[in-house]
Amino acid sequence: MPLIEATPLVLALWAVIGYLLGSIPSGIILARVMGLGNLREIGSGNIGATNVLRTGSKKAAALTLLFDAGKAIVAILLARFFAGDDAAQVAALAAFIGHCFPVWLGFKGGKGVATYFGIILVIAPISGLVACAIWLTTAAISRYSSLAALLTAGWTPLVMFYVQEGYAFYLGVTLGGLIYVRHWQNIQRLKRGEESKIGAK
């Protein structure tokens, strides 16, 4: 975390705002609006872009990716503008938690990968671009979205440390750890060779 300059009340306020923004279930909303059915009954039942892609709609998947990243970006930029960098990082973490554990869905949300990218790209742009490159390269070679996310979450904090991103490094480590927690079942399926590849129906 950066130096704490905002009051606890202000930080709490931006934590709530970040959580509420992050908890917007973009994938479910888009699937319903675009007539793709109940996302919970499709593929893995996850609300993220990878599962939206299993509906066969690349457009819906791309929009889900953009909205899931965008809601974190909005939370960070608003918090930074009105309350400073410390509030921005609190809002970022809260938005990630909101996506993974949305109150509207019984705290059963997504894996947080797109939201993670939105956060890193704003908080630490250079590391964010490297993170995107790691994900794209791994996904292109392996065709496993989960493996790409895991390698990205593991390597990005090291990149952040190397390029001296300051206090953002600690946020990167925290988010990376949460990515691994959220992908625990994926890790087990990867070990067994049962993980679904990108684009699998």
Beta strands, then each sheet from edge to edge (+ up, - down):
end
